[in-house]
Amino acid sequence: TIYKYNYNFIINCHGYISNNDFEKDGNIVFQQHISNIINILYNIKKNCRTTLINLGSSHEYMVKETKISEEDGINPISFYGCCKGFLSTLPKFFNESKSNIKLIHLRLFQIYGEGQSEPRLIPYLIKFKINKKKVYLNSAFSKRDFLHIDDFVDLIGKIVFSKDKSKLDIFNVGSGNIHRIVDIDNKLNELFSKKLA
């Protein structure tokens, strides 16, 4: 139904996140990422100038303890990361063709904020601290780059209102600051102890 209209922008936020083995979730991950984006591109009206902003993932990269460099290249750590990595090759194909469709691929790192579902790290920690339950951390000393959802929304606004989108293809989207999971847990302990004092 939506494709009968012309759009200046389409933001593709759709997709199932899973780090399970290919045999367990491969089909649903493929359908919701690869198949979904092909469906969008196929149905966008070809006579209108549309910018498609697609959300990728830091899972397109290998696991590293230091900041990721583009010189490292992508080396997905899961089938989910593989699908997202495939999507990141599309902007080069479309943006260098004569198509009216412009693709921008955003590789998101750890987005967090209000309304996030509990299986994610920060909502999990907060819920267990509110209920005064013991927290179990896997890979407590691993490092993550966290970005608040409000900052991500601000970035979308800057992209939409950018006057020169010809230079926009692929972005890594994070805060640029790396934090250990155990340090986030300790910080929340500190904040909750102050609140209860």
N, C-alpha and C positions, 0 to 999 in steps of 0.2 A: 504493500500500500504506500509506503513512504517514498518509493522511488519514482512515483509519477510527478513529484515536485522537484524543482531546482534548488540546489543548496550551494552556498558559498563555502561552507565548512561541514564536514562530517567528522565526528570524533568517535573512533571505534574503541570503546572501553570493554567490549564483550570478551569473555573467554574464561575457561575453566583452568584453575591453577592446580597443578599436581606435580610433585616430585617423585611420584611412584614409578615403578618399572614400566617399561613400554607395554608388557603383557597385561598389566592391570588396567591402566587408564589410557593407553595409546590411542584407541579409537576416538574416545570422547575429546581428548586434547586436540587431535588432528581436526575433527569436525568443527570444534569451536574456535580454532585459530586459523588454520590454513583454508579450510573449506569456507569459513565465514568471510574471510577477507576477499576471497575469489568471488563470492556471491555479491559482496558490496561493489567491487570494482566492475563486475559484469553488468550490474544494474544501474550504476550512476548514469544519469543522462549525459550522453557524449557531447551534446551541444551547449553545455554550460561549463563554466570554469569553476571547478570544485577542488578545494584542498582537503585531502583526507589525512587526519592526524591519527596515527595508529600507535597504541600503547604496547611497547616491547617490555623487556625485562633484563635485569642484571644477570639473570640465569643464562643469558647468551654468552657470558664470559666464563672463563675458568675460575676456580676458587683461588683467591690470593689474599695474603695478609696485608699487603700494601695497596696503595692506590693503583687502579687498573689503568694501563696505558693502551691507547689504540694500536700501538706497535705490537702489542701482545696478540692482537687479532681475537676473533671470537672462537671459543672452544666450549660449547654448551655442556652443562653438568647434568642435564636431564633431557628427556624427550620434549618436555615442555619448553626448555631453553632452545632445543633444536628447532622447534616450530617457530618460536619468536625470532631466532636467528635467520631462518629462511625469509621471514617477512621483512627483515632489515635489508635484504638484497633488492627488494622491489622498488624502493625510491630511485635507485640508479637507473633501473630499466625504464620506469615511467617518466622520470624527470628529464631524461635525455631524449625522449621520444617527442613526437608532435602532439601527444595526447593533451587534452585540456585538463586532465587530472594531475594535481600536484600532490605527492606523498611526502609526509613528514613522519619519521619513526622515532619515538621517544623510548629510550631504554631506561625504565624506572628502577631505582634502587628501592630501599625500604620505605614506602609511604605509610604514614600512620596518622591517626587523628580521630576525632569524635565520630562515633557510629561504626568504627571498624569492628569486624566480627571477631569473636573470642579466640578462634584458633591462632590468630596472629599473636606475636610475642607480647607487645605492650598491653593489649586488652587482657591477655591471659594473666600477666603479672599483676595487673591492677585488680582483677576479680579475686585472685587468690589472696591478695593482701587485704582487701576489704573483708573477705570471709575468714581472715586469719588462718589460712591453710598453708601448709608447707609447699614451697615452689620447687619444681624439678626442672633443672636446666640442662639441655643437651648442648654440647659444644659451648660451654659457658665462656670460654676465653676466645672464641671466634669473634671476628670483627665485622661490623655492619655499618653502612652509611644510611642514616635515617633522615627523611624529609617529611615535614608536616604537610598535610593535605592542603592547607590554605596556601602554602608557598607553591605547591604544584598547580593549583587553580590560577594563581597569579601568572605563572609561566604560560599557561594556556592562553590567558588574556593577552600577554605580550606577543605570542605567536600570531594570534588572530589579527591583532592590530598592527603587526609589523608591515612596514611599507615595502620591504624588499624580501619576498619569500623565496626568491631564486637561490639564495644562499643557504636556505634551510633544508636539510635532508635528514640527518641522524643526530640525535642529542643523547648524551648520558644525563639523566636527571636525578640528582641527589643533592645533599647539602655540601658535599666535599669534605665533611668531617667524619672520621671513622671512630666508632665506639665499640668497646667490648660488651658482650651481652651481660657479663657479670657486673660491669660498672653501671649499666642501666638498672639492673636489679638493686644494686646498692643505693643508687640515687633515689629510687622509688621507696626503699626502706627508710631513707632519711626524710623524704617528704611526708610519708605516712606517719612517722614517729612525731614530727612536728605538729601535724594536724591533730593527732590524738592527745598531745601533751596539754 
